Amino acid sequence: MAWVWNFFFKGDHKTTLGMMVAFPSVLLFFGSFQIDLFTALLDPRIKLEYFLRKN
């Protein structure tokens, strides 16, 4: 958590803004990835079909 304090209190506002934009999208990506992984563990066939339809 130290890097958060550095970003917000060292005055690196461009990096802070970048993090504020990037962080939610990273969370979103990992969130959807986790759901995909969970689905794949439950039923690999669903996962395969989902991937084929997605790509």
PDB file with SEQRES, HELIX, SHEET and CRYST1 records, atoms N, CA, C and O in Angstrom:
SEQRES   1 A   55  MET ALA TRP VAL TRP ASN PHE PHE PHE LYS GLY ASP HIS          
SEQRES   2 A   55  LYS THR THR LEU GLY MET MET VAL ALA PHE PRO SER VAL          
SEQRES   3 A   55  LEU LEU PHE PHE GLY SER PHE GLN ILE ASP LEU PHE THR          
SEQRES   4 A   55  ALA LEU LEU ASP PRO ARG ILE LYS LEU GLU TYR PHE LEU          
SEQRES   5 A   55  ARG LYS ASN                                                  
HELIX    1 AA1 ALA A    2  PHE A    9  1                                   8    
HELIX    2 AA2 HIS A   13  LEU A   42  1                                  30    
HELIX    3 AA3 PRO A   44  LYS A   54  1                                  11    
CRYST1    1.000    1.000    1.000  90.00  90.00  90.00 P 1           1          
ATOM      1  N   MET A   1       0.823  -1.217   0.000  1.00  0.00           N  
ATOM      2  CA  MET A   1       0.000   0.000   0.000  1.00  0.00           C  
ATOM      3  C   MET A   1       0.853   1.261   0.000  1.00  0.00           C  
ATOM      4  O   MET A   1       0.329   2.365  -0.152  1.00  0.00           O  
ATOM      5  N   ALA A   2       2.148   1.109   0.167  1.00  0.00           N  
ATOM      6  CA  ALA A   2       3.040   2.273   0.238  1.00  0.00           C  
ATOM      7  C   ALA A   2       3.026   3.090  -1.050  1.00  0.00           C  
ATOM      8  O   ALA A   2       3.118   4.318  -1.019  1.00  0.00           O  
ATOM      9  N   TRP A   3       2.910   2.395  -2.181  1.00  0.00           N  
ATOM     10  CA  TRP A   3       2.920   3.104  -3.474  1.00  0.00           C  
ATOM     11  C   TRP A   3       1.724   4.033  -3.619  1.00  0.00           C  
ATOM     12  O   TRP A   3       1.810   5.056  -4.297  1.00  0.00           O  
ATOM     13  N   VAL A   4       0.590   3.677  -2.975  1.00  0.00           N  
ATOM     14  CA  VAL A   4      -0.595   4.535  -3.012  1.00  0.00           C  
ATOM     15  C   VAL A   4      -0.296   5.860  -2.332  1.00  0.00           C  
ATOM     16  O   VAL A   4      -0.619   6.930  -2.847  1.00  0.00           O  
ATOM     17  N   TRP A   5       0.329   5.765  -1.161  1.00  0.00           N  
ATOM     18  CA  TRP A   5       0.696   6.981  -0.416  1.00  0.00           C  
ATOM     19  C   TRP A   5       1.672   7.819  -1.215  1.00  0.00           C  
ATOM     20  O   TRP A   5       1.555   9.043  -1.257  1.00  0.00           O  
ATOM     21  N   ASN A   6       2.642   7.163  -1.855  1.00  0.00           N  
ATOM     22  CA  ASN A   6       3.619   7.877  -2.682  1.00  0.00           C  
ATOM     23  C   ASN A   6       2.934   8.642  -3.805  1.00  0.00           C  
ATOM     24  O   ASN A   6       3.239   9.810  -4.046  1.00  0.00           O  
ATOM     25  N   PHE A   7       2.007   7.979  -4.492  1.00  0.00           N  
ATOM     26  CA  PHE A   7       1.316   8.615  -5.617  1.00  0.00           C  
ATOM     27  C   PHE A   7       0.518   9.824  -5.160  1.00  0.00           C  
ATOM     28  O   PHE A   7       0.538  10.866  -5.815  1.00  0.00           O  
ATOM     29  N   PHE A   8      -0.189   9.690  -4.032  1.00  0.00           N  
ATOM     30  CA  PHE A   8      -1.093  10.752  -3.633  1.00  0.00           C  
ATOM     31  C   PHE A   8      -0.397  11.880  -2.885  1.00  0.00           C  
ATOM     32  O   PHE A   8      -0.890  13.008  -2.882  1.00  0.00           O  
ATOM     33  N   PHE A   9       0.738  11.600  -2.250  1.00  0.00           N  
ATOM     34  CA  PHE A   9       1.343  12.632  -1.408  1.00  0.00           C  
ATOM     35  C   PHE A   9       2.695  13.134  -1.889  1.00  0.00           C  
ATOM     36  O   PHE A   9       3.252  14.065  -1.307  1.00  0.00           O  
ATOM     37  N   LYS A  10       3.230  12.530  -2.945  1.00  0.00           N  
ATOM     38  CA  LYS A  10       4.491  13.031  -3.490  1.00  0.00           C  
ATOM     39  C   LYS A  10       4.257  14.071  -4.587  1.00  0.00           C  
ATOM     40  O   LYS A  10       5.211  14.651  -5.107  1.00  0.00           O  
ATOM     41  N   GLY A  11       2.994  14.305  -4.938  1.00  0.00           N  
ATOM     42  CA  GLY A  11       2.652  15.345  -5.904  1.00  0.00           C  
ATOM     43  C   GLY A  11       2.804  14.911  -7.356  1.00  0.00           C  
ATOM     44  O   GLY A  11       2.896  15.752  -8.250  1.00  0.00           O  
ATOM     45  N   ASP A  12       2.831  13.606  -7.594  1.00  0.00           N  
ATOM     46  CA  ASP A  12       2.952  13.123  -8.961  1.00  0.00           C  
ATOM     47  C   ASP A  12       1.543  12.969  -9.544  1.00  0.00           C  
ATOM     48  O   ASP A  12       1.009  11.862  -9.626  1.00  0.00           O  
ATOM     49  N   HIS A  13       0.962  14.080  -9.940  1.00  0.00           N  
ATOM     50  CA  HIS A  13      -0.461  14.091 -10.263  1.00  0.00           C  
ATOM     51  C   HIS A  13      -0.778  13.384 -11.581  1.00  0.00           C  
ATOM     52  O   HIS A  13      -1.845  12.790 -11.728  1.00  0.00           O  
ATOM     53  N   LYS A  14       0.139  13.448 -12.524  1.00  0.00           N  
ATOM     54  CA  LYS A  14      -0.100  12.781 -13.807  1.00  0.00           C  
ATOM     55  C   LYS A  14      -0.166  11.269 -13.588  1.00  0.00           C  
ATOM     56  O   LYS A  14      -1.040  10.592 -14.130  1.00  0.00           O  
ATOM     57  N   THR A  15       0.767  10.750 -12.789  1.00  0.00           N  
ATOM     58  CA  THR A  15       0.793   9.321 -12.488  1.00  0.00           C  
ATOM     59  C   THR A  15      -0.440   8.930 -11.684  1.00  0.00           C  
ATOM     60  O   THR A  15      -1.024   7.868 -11.902  1.00  0.00           O  
ATOM     61  N   THR A  16      -0.834   9.803 -10.747  1.00  0.00           N  
ATOM     62  CA  THR A  16      -2.018   9.544  -9.930  1.00  0.00           C  
ATOM     63  C   THR A  16      -3.249   9.445 -10.808  1.00  0.00           C  
ATOM     64  O   THR A  16      -4.073   8.545 -10.648  1.00  0.00           O  
ATOM     65  N   LEU A  17      -3.364  10.388 -11.745  1.00  0.00           N  
ATOM     66  CA  LEU A  17      -4.495  10.384 -12.670  1.00  0.00           C  
ATOM     67  C   LEU A  17      -4.478   9.113 -13.514  1.00  0.00           C  
ATOM     68  O   LEU A  17      -5.513   8.483 -13.734  1.00  0.00           O  
ATOM     69  N   GLY A  18      -3.287   8.748 -13.981  1.00  0.00           N  
ATOM     70  CA  GLY A  18      -3.124   7.527 -14.758  1.00  0.00           C  
ATOM     71  C   GLY A  18      -3.563   6.303 -13.975  1.00  0.00           C  
ATOM     72  O   GLY A  18      -4.232   5.419 -14.510  1.00  0.00           O  
ATOM     73  N   MET A  19      -3.183   6.255 -12.703  1.00  0.00           N  
ATOM     74  CA  MET A  19      -3.552   5.134 -11.851  1.00  0.00           C  
ATOM     75  C   MET A  19      -5.061   5.096 -11.624  1.00  0.00           C  
ATOM     76  O   MET A  19      -5.675   4.029 -11.633  1.00  0.00           O  
ATOM     77  N   MET A  20      -5.653   6.284 -11.421  1.00  0.00           N  
ATOM     78  CA  MET A  20      -7.096   6.351 -11.174  1.00  0.00           C  
ATOM     79  C   MET A  20      -7.881   5.867 -12.383  1.00  0.00           C  
ATOM     80  O   MET A  20      -8.966   5.301 -12.247  1.00  0.00           O  
ATOM     81  N   VAL A  21      -7.322   6.097 -13.572  1.00  0.00           N  
ATOM     82  CA  VAL A  21      -7.973   5.613 -14.797  1.00  0.00           C  
ATOM     83  C   VAL A  21      -7.690   4.129 -15.003  1.00  0.00           C  
ATOM     84  O   VAL A  21      -8.578   3.364 -15.379  1.00  0.00           O  
ATOM     85  N   ALA A  22      -6.439   3.728 -14.751  1.00  0.00           N  
ATOM     86  CA  ALA A  22      -6.017   2.362 -15.051  1.00  0.00           C  
ATOM     87  C   ALA A  22      -6.545   1.354 -14.029  1.00  0.00           C  
ATOM     88  O   ALA A  22      -6.898   0.232 -14.392  1.00  0.00           O  
ATOM     89  N   PHE A  23      -6.600   1.742 -12.765  1.00  0.00           N  
ATOM     90  CA  PHE A  23      -6.927   0.800 -11.700  1.00  0.00           C  
ATOM     91  C   PHE A  23      -8.298   0.152 -11.860  1.00  0.00           C  
ATOM     92  O   PHE A  23      -8.408  -1.068 -11.738  1.00  0.00           O  
ATOM     93  N   PRO A  24      -9.369   0.947 -12.135  1.00  0.00           N  
ATOM     94  CA  PRO A  24     -10.684   0.318 -12.316  1.00  0.00           C  
ATOM     95  C   PRO A  24     -10.732  -0.651 -13.497  1.00  0.00           C  
ATOM     96  O   PRO A  24     -11.384  -1.693 -13.430  1.00  0.00           O  
ATOM     97  N   SER A  25     -10.034  -0.294 -14.583  1.00  0.00           N  
ATOM     98  CA  SER A  25     -10.046  -1.174 -15.745  1.00  0.00           C  
ATOM     99  C   SER A  25      -9.285  -2.466 -15.460  1.00  0.00           C  
ATOM    100  O   SER A  25      -9.652  -3.532 -15.955  1.00  0.00           O  
ATOM    101  N   VAL A  26      -8.216  -2.365 -14.654  1.00  0.00           N  
ATOM    102  CA  VAL A  26      -7.472  -3.559 -14.240  1.00  0.00           C  
ATOM    103  C   VAL A  26      -8.363  -4.440 -13.372  1.00  0.00           C  
ATOM    104  O   VAL A  26      -8.407  -5.659 -13.540  1.00  0.00           O  
ATOM    105  N   LEU A  27      -9.076  -3.799 -12.435  1.00  0.00           N  
ATOM    106  CA  LEU A  27      -9.999  -4.537 -11.578  1.00  0.00           C  
ATOM    107  C   LEU A  27     -11.087  -5.215 -12.399  1.00  0.00           C  
ATOM    108  O   LEU A  27     -11.451  -6.366 -12.155  1.00  0.00           O  
ATOM    109  N   LEU A  28     -11.594  -4.478 -13.369  1.00  0.00           N  
ATOM    110  CA  LEU A  28     -12.642  -4.998 -14.240  1.00  0.00           C  
ATOM    111  C   LEU A  28     -12.135  -6.210 -15.020  1.00  0.00           C  
ATOM    112  O   LEU A  28     -12.818  -7.228 -15.133  1.00  0.00           O  
ATOM    113  N   PHE A  29     -10.913  -6.073 -15.559  1.00  0.00           N  
ATOM    114  CA  PHE A  29     -10.302  -7.155 -16.327  1.00  0.00           C  
ATOM    115  C   PHE A  29     -10.133  -8.397 -15.465  1.00  0.00           C  
ATOM    116  O   PHE A  29     -10.512  -9.497 -15.867  1.00  0.00           O  
ATOM    117  N   PHE A  30      -9.553  -8.214 -14.257  1.00  0.00           N  
ATOM    118  CA  PHE A  30      -9.316  -9.362 -13.393  1.00  0.00           C  
ATOM    119  C   PHE A  30     -10.616  -9.941 -12.859  1.00  0.00           C  
ATOM    120  O   PHE A  30     -10.726 -11.146 -12.632  1.00  0.00           O  
ATOM    121  N   GLY A  31     -11.598  -9.072 -12.661  1.00  0.00           N  
ATOM    122  CA  GLY A  31     -12.906  -9.526 -12.217  1.00  0.00           C  
ATOM    123  C   GLY A  31     -13.549 -10.444 -13.237  1.00  0.00           C  
ATOM    124  O   GLY A  31     -14.050 -11.514 -12.893  1.00  0.00           O  
ATOM    125  N   SER A  32     -13.534 -10.021 -14.503  1.00  0.00           N  
ATOM    126  CA  SER A  32     -14.129 -10.828 -15.566  1.00  0.00           C  
ATOM    127  C   SER A  32     -13.316 -12.097 -15.784  1.00  0.00           C  
ATOM    128  O   SER A  32     -13.870 -13.154 -16.083  1.00  0.00           O  
ATOM    129  N   PHE A  33     -11.995 -11.985 -15.633  1.00  0.00           N  
ATOM    130  CA  PHE A  33     -11.127 -13.148 -15.787  1.00  0.00           C  
ATOM    131  C   PHE A  33     -11.433 -14.190 -14.716  1.00  0.00           C  
ATOM    132  O   PHE A  33     -11.477 -15.387 -14.998  1.00  0.00           O  
ATOM    133  N   GLN A  34     -11.645 -13.721 -13.477  1.00  0.00           N  
ATOM    134  CA  GLN A  34     -11.973 -14.627 -12.376  1.00  0.00           C  
ATOM    135  C   GLN A  34     -13.290 -15.352 -12.642  1.00  0.00           C  
ATOM    136  O   GLN A  34     -13.414 -16.553 -12.399  1.00  0.00           O  
ATOM    137  N   ILE A  35     -14.269 -14.602 -13.143  1.00  0.00           N  
ATOM    138  CA  ILE A  35     -15.563 -15.198 -13.457  1.00  0.00           C  
ATOM    139  C   ILE A  35     -15.397 -16.245 -14.551  1.00  0.00           C  
ATOM    140  O   ILE A  35     -15.973 -17.331 -14.479  1.00  0.00           O  
ATOM    141  N   ASP A  36     -14.599 -15.906 -15.572  1.00  0.00           N  
ATOM    142  CA  ASP A  36     -14.313 -16.852 -16.654  1.00  0.00           C  
ATOM    143  C   ASP A  36     -13.664 -18.117 -16.104  1.00  0.00           C  
ATOM    144  O   ASP A  36     -14.040 -19.230 -16.473  1.00  0.00           O  
ATOM    145  N   LEU A  37     -12.694 -17.937 -15.225  1.00  0.00           N  
ATOM    146  CA  LEU A  37     -11.964 -19.046 -14.631  1.00  0.00           C  
ATOM    147  C   LEU A  37     -12.911 -19.930 -13.821  1.00  0.00           C  
ATOM    148  O   LEU A  37     -12.846 -21.157 -13.891  1.00  0.00           O  
ATOM    149  N   PHE A  38     -13.792 -19.285 -13.052  1.00  0.00           N  
ATOM    150  CA  PHE A  38     -14.768 -19.983 -12.220  1.00  0.00           C  
ATOM    151  C   PHE A  38     -15.705 -20.808 -13.092  1.00  0.00           C  
ATOM    152  O   PHE A  38     -15.999 -21.962 -12.782  1.00  0.00           O  
ATOM    153  N   THR A  39     -16.174 -20.205 -14.189  1.00  0.00           N  
ATOM    154  CA  THR A  39     -17.049 -20.897 -15.127  1.00  0.00           C  
ATOM    155  C   THR A  39     -16.331 -22.090 -15.743  1.00  0.00           C  
ATOM    156  O   THR A  39     -16.901 -23.170 -15.900  1.00  0.00           O  
ATOM    157  N   ALA A  40     -15.063 -21.866 -16.088  1.00  0.00           N  
ATOM    158  CA  ALA A  40     -14.277 -22.931 -16.718  1.00  0.00           C  
ATOM    159  C   ALA A  40     -14.100 -24.110 -15.769  1.00  0.00           C  
ATOM    160  O   ALA A  40     -14.144 -25.267 -16.185  1.00  0.00           O  
ATOM    161  N   LEU A  41     -13.900 -23.803 -14.489  1.00  0.00           N  
ATOM    162  CA  LEU A  41     -13.747 -24.866 -13.497  1.00  0.00           C  
ATOM    163  C   LEU A  41     -15.051 -25.636 -13.309  1.00  0.00           C  
ATOM    164  O   LEU A  41     -15.044 -26.850 -13.108  1.00  0.00           O  
ATOM    165  N   LEU A  42     -16.167 -24.918 -13.378  1.00  0.00           N  
ATOM    166  CA  LEU A  42     -17.469 -25.561 -13.216  1.00  0.00           C  
ATOM    167  C   LEU A  42     -17.803 -26.453 -14.401  1.00  0.00           C  
ATOM    168  O   LEU A  42     -18.216 -27.599 -14.228  1.00  0.00           O  
ATOM    169  N   ASP A  43     -17.622 -25.921 -15.609  1.00  0.00           N  
ATOM    170  CA  ASP A  43     -17.942 -26.685 -16.805  1.00  0.00           C  
ATOM    171  C   ASP A  43     -17.055 -26.243 -17.974  1.00  0.00           C  
ATOM    172  O   ASP A  43     -17.317 -25.210 -18.589  1.00  0.00           O  
ATOM    173  N   PRO A  44     -16.023 -27.008 -18.279  1.00  0.00           N  
ATOM    174  CA  PRO A  44     -15.086 -26.657 -19.349  1.00  0.00           C  
ATOM    175  C   PRO A  44     -15.754 -26.501 -20.714  1.00  0.00           C  
ATOM    176  O   PRO A  44     -15.287 -25.728 -21.551  1.00  0.00           O  
ATOM    177  N   ARG A  45     -16.839 -27.231 -20.937  1.00  0.00           N  
ATOM    178  CA  ARG A  45     -17.513 -27.159 -22.239  1.00  0.00           C  
ATOM    179  C   ARG A  45     -18.141 -25.786 -22.459  1.00  0.00           C  
ATOM    180  O   ARG A  45     -18.077 -25.230 -23.556  1.00  0.00           O  
ATOM    181  N   ILE A  46     -18.754 -25.242 -21.394  1.00  0.00           N  
ATOM    182  CA  ILE A  46     -19.331 -23.895 -21.472  1.00  0.00           C  
ATOM    183  C   ILE A  46     -18.228 -22.900 -21.821  1.00  0.00           C  
ATOM    184  O   ILE A  46     -18.400 -22.020 -22.666  1.00  0.00           O  
ATOM    185  N   LYS A  47     -17.092 -23.066 -21.146  1.00  0.00           N  
ATOM    186  CA  LYS A  47     -15.967 -22.167 -21.341  1.00  0.00           C  
ATOM    187  C   LYS A  47     -15.474 -22.191 -22.783  1.00  0.00           C  
ATOM    188  O   LYS A  47     -15.234 -21.144 -23.385  1.00  0.00           O  
ATOM    189  N   LEU A  48     -15.327 -23.383 -23.325  1.00  0.00           N  
ATOM    190  CA  LEU A  48     -14.835 -23.541 -24.687  1.00  0.00           C  
ATOM    191  C   LEU A  48     -15.780 -22.879 -25.686  1.00  0.00           C  
ATOM    192  O   LEU A  48     -15.356 -22.164 -26.593  1.00  0.00           O  
ATOM    193  N   GLU A  49     -17.068 -23.135 -25.493  1.00  0.00           N  
ATOM    194  CA  GLU A  49     -18.086 -22.561 -26.366  1.00  0.00           C  
ATOM    195  C   GLU A  49     -18.076 -21.036 -26.274  1.00  0.00           C  
ATOM    196  O   GLU A  49     -18.202 -20.344 -27.284  1.00  0.00           O  
ATOM    197  N   TYR A  50     -17.927 -20.524 -25.065  1.00  0.00           N  
ATOM    198  CA  TYR A  50     -17.881 -19.079 -24.822  1.00  0.00           C  
ATOM    199  C   TYR A  50     -16.697 -18.450 -25.541  1.00  0.00           C  
ATOM    200  O   TYR A  50     -16.823 -17.398 -26.168  1.00  0.00           O  
ATOM    201  N   PHE A  51     -15.552 -19.102 -25.445  1.00  0.00           N  
ATOM    202  CA  PHE A  51     -14.349 -18.586 -26.091  1.00  0.00           C  
ATOM    203  C   PHE A  51     -14.485 -18.584 -27.612  1.00  0.00           C  
ATOM    204  O   PHE A  51     -14.086 -17.628 -28.278  1.00  0.00           O  
ATOM    205  N   LEU A  52     -15.049 -19.658 -28.153  1.00  0.00           N  
ATOM    206  CA  LEU A  52     -15.222 -19.762 -29.599  1.00  0.00           C  
ATOM    207  C   LEU A  52     -16.182 -18.698 -30.119  1.00  0.00           C  
ATOM    208  O   LEU A  52     -15.993 -18.163 -31.211  1.00  0.00           O  
ATOM    209  N   ARG A  53     -17.207 -18.397 -29.334  1.00  0.00           N  
ATOM    210  CA  ARG A  53     -18.180 -17.387 -29.729  1.00  0.00           C  
ATOM    211  C   ARG A  53     -17.588 -15.990 -29.606  1.00  0.00           C  
ATOM    212  O   ARG A  53     -17.899 -15.098 -30.395  1.00  0.00           O  
ATOM    213  N   LYS A  54     -16.717 -15.813 -28.591  1.00  0.00           N  
ATOM    214  CA  LYS A  54     -16.131 -14.495 -28.314  1.00  0.00           C  
ATOM    215  C   LYS A  54     -15.113 -14.104 -29.386  1.00  0.00           C  
ATOM    216  O   LYS A  54     -15.036 -12.938 -29.774  1.00  0.00           O  
ATOM    217  N   ASN A  55     -14.333 -15.077 -29.864  1.00  0.00           N  
ATOM    218  CA  ASN A  55     -13.254 -14.764 -30.816  1.00  0.00           C  
ATOM    219  C   ASN A  55     -13.682 -14.913 -32.283  1.00  0.00           C  
ATOM    220  O   ASN A  55     -12.878 -14.683 -33.187  1.00  0.00           O  
TER     221      ASN A  55                                                      
END                                                                             
